[in-house]
Amino acid sequence: MKRKIPRSFDWRKHSDMAPVRQQGDCGSCFAIVAGEMLDWWHWRLQREDRNRTSVQELMDCSKAAFPLDIEGCDGGEVEYPLRWASEHRVLHERDDRYDRRDERCPSRNVPYETLHPKRMRHTGVWQEKDLEISLASYLYHFGVVAISFDASDEHFQSLGKGIYKPKHCSNNRVNHAMLLVGY
């Protein structure tokens, strides 16, 4: 039996989502999305004010742990900072601010809290014909979703808001990650 979902839904209106972080000229979208997912799940599980996760630490420490898969400011995949966070305590942003450059994984002499993302799921790749319905249903019932896609189209850089509809989109080239919060 399929559960019904509303025509539109936006977690920003139903949760304590913080303002969007800007990656600047550092290709850290993967770490920003991982940090936003950790922040959101912490809110979802704890229902309390939260301190933002250190994106800088996620980027630097996942690069140190997975050097063949993460290139710091030169990019990476959302999965690796989440893997790293599942085995380590993550600093608050106030303890390791985002500097938009590659740094060393910080030492552990700063007090920190933890959120182990054990309840997050990797759902794999959806086929295009089922994508919109599957994503909308998952997002509504479970929460925010990390997505990766081909953002090489010149119009993406100037998109302020709205629906991104590129003329040409690669099925196998993924170069940007974002957090899907609504439909």
Disulfide bonds with the S-S distance in Angstrom:
Cys26-Cys73 1.99
Cys61-Cys105 1.86
